[in-house]
Amino acid sequence: MNHANLKPDQQLAGVKALLEEARQRLHTLLRDEALMTETPLEVQSALASAAGSLDAAVRRLTAIASPKAAVAPLPGGPTRQQGQFLAFIHEYITHNAAGVAPTHADLQRFFNLTAPSVNSMLIRLEQKGFIRRIPHTARAIEITIPPVYLPPLERPFKFRH
């Protein structure tokens, strides 16, 4: 196929599909416990870093290719820090097999915050309608705004299974 004859949006979609396929394959390898047990830590770290880069590339291409990306930011949308919390929660949920949200401890570690600060942020996100939590249920956080409005995560994280 002659890619020069494709429209720019079709070219972007093709690139995104290739990156997404590579991302899925890499994440499958990273979840293979038998393989990872035999893989040196330095290689595991490099693979995790590459996976993070592929994740970021797919997110950016999604934002570029999305018709909603050209739309003005969400009115009354999240602040920068709130956006980073939402982006982290989204990435965490996306990259674990169980599809659960991060624990408060995960959020504390990633953002280097105290437990009360994390709890306060989650309360604010819920009050603004950006997330929904189920009381008395662990890891029950659901993002309620469309992913296209989430900013890219400013620094990658290594997902621990």
Secondary structure as UniProt FT lines:
FT   HELIX           3..5
FT   HELIX           8..31
FT   HELIX           33..38
FT   HELIX           41..65
FT   HELIX           67..70
FT   TURN            75..76
FT   HELIX           80..94
FT   TURN            97..98
FT   HELIX           104..111
FT   HELIX           115..127
FT   TURN            128..129
FT   STRAND          131..133
FT   TURN            135..136
FT   TURN            138..139
FT   STRAND          141..143
FT   HELIX           147..149
//
